Amino acid sequence: MAAIATARKFRLHNALEGLVLTATLQSFPTFALAAFLLKLCGDHDLSGDPGVAIFVAIASFTHALLAVTLGPSFPTLFKTVYEPKFFEAHLSLSEKITAWRTQPVASLQLVTIVLLLSVMAVVAASVG
């Protein structure tokens, strides 16, 4: 009986790890980038509003939850958002991140995000 409880706890822990990694590494940059683009486009409603951070956090979590729920069922639709390596139980947290980061698609996503954020930082600094 204790072994079953431990297995369930481990499965839940692994699922939560995968959800948090999906939200943090794949969903959060997308919504943070969208909020930053709105700010750069001159949307003055975003200035100093803590609701933006709350929106980005909730949208990232919801997006990750949908990807994790529907990703295994529809892998072709969610191939850029759902990462099966985040849910491999035998990997530690750092091993999951390393396995994801070393894939060519993930590297391309990370480089794209870094370049977009760099360009927007230069634009924000030059605009004012």
C-alpha positions in Angstrom: 0.0 0.0 0.0 2.8 2.4 0.8 4.5 1.6 -2.5 1.4 2.6 -4.4 1.2 5.9 -2.5 4.8 6.6 -3.2 4.3 5.8 -6.9 1.3 8.1 -7.1 3.2 10.9 -5.4 6.1 10.5 -7.7 3.8 10.5 -10.8 2.1 13.7 -9.5 5.5 15.3 -8.8 6.7 14.4 -12.3 3.5 15.8 -13.8 3.9 19.1 -11.8 7.5 19.3 -12.9 6.5 18.9 -16.5 3.7 21.5 -16.2 6.0 24.1 -14.6 8.8 23.5 -17.1 6.3 23.9 -20.0 4.9 27.1 -18.5 8.3 28.6 -17.7 10.3 27.7 -20.7 7.8 27.6 -23.5 4.6 29.6 -22.6 6.0 32.4 -20.4 8.4 33.9 -23.1 5.5 34.1 -25.6 3.2 36.0 -23.4 6.0 38.2 -22.0 7.0 39.1 -25.5 3.4 39.9 -26.4 3.1 42.3 -23.4 6.4 43.9 -24.3 5.3 44.4 -27.9 2.1 46.1 -26.7 4.1 48.4 -24.5 6.4 49.3 -27.4 3.5 50.0 -29.7 2.4 52.7 -27.3 -0.3 51.1 -25.3 -0.3 53.4 -22.3 -2.8 51.3 -20.3 0.1 48.9 -19.6 2.3 51.5 -17.8 2.8 50.6 -14.2 -0.1 48.2 -14.2 0.5 45.0 -12.1 -2.3 43.4 -14.0 0.1 42.8 -16.9 2.2 40.5 -14.7 -0.9 38.7 -13.5 -2.2 38.3 -17.0 1.2 36.9 -18.3 1.4 34.5 -15.4 -2.2 33.2 -15.8 -2.0 33.1 -19.6 1.3 31.1 -19.4 -0.2 28.6 -16.9 -3.4 28.2 -18.9 -1.5 27.8 -22.2 0.8 25.2 -20.6 -2.1 23.4 -19.0 -3.8 23.1 -22.4 -0.6 22.0 -24.1 0.1 19.3 -21.4 -3.5 18.1 -21.5 -4.0 18.0 -25.3 -0.3 17.5 -26.4 -0.1 13.8 -26.0 -3.5 13.3 -27.8 -2.7 15.6 -30.7 1.1 15.6 -31.2 1.1 17.2 -34.6 -1.0 20.2 -33.4 1.1 20.8 -30.3 4.5 19.8 -31.5 6.1 23.2 -30.7 4.5 23.5 -27.3 4.3 20.0 -25.8 7.7 18.5 -24.9 7.5 14.8 -23.9 11.0 15.0 -22.3 9.6 17.2 -19.5 7.5 14.2 -18.4 10.1 11.4 -18.4 10.0 10.2 -14.8 13.6 8.8 -14.8 15.1 12.2 -15.5 15.9 14.8 -12.8 14.8 18.4 -13.3 18.2 19.5 -14.6 18.4 16.5 -16.9 15.0 17.4 -18.3 16.1 20.9 -19.1 19.3 19.7 -20.6 17.6 17.1 -22.8 15.2 19.8 -24.0 17.8 22.5 -24.6 20.1 20.3 -26.7 17.4 19.6 -29.3 17.7 21.7 -32.5 14.1 22.9 -32.3 14.5 24.2 -28.7 17.8 25.8 -29.6 16.1 27.6 -32.5 13.2 28.8 -30.1 15.7 30.1 -27.6 17.8 31.9 -30.1 14.6 33.5 -31.6 13.4 34.7 -28.2 16.8 36.1 -27.3 17.1 38.0 -30.6 13.6 39.4 -30.4 14.1 40.5 -26.8 17.4 42.1 -27.8 15.9 44.0 -30.7 13.0 45.2 -28.6 15.4 46.3 -25.8 17.3 48.4 -28.3 14.0 49.9 -29.7 12.8 50.6 -26.1 16.1 52.3 -25.2 16.1 54.4 -28.4 12.4 55.4 -28.2 12.6 56.6 -24.7 
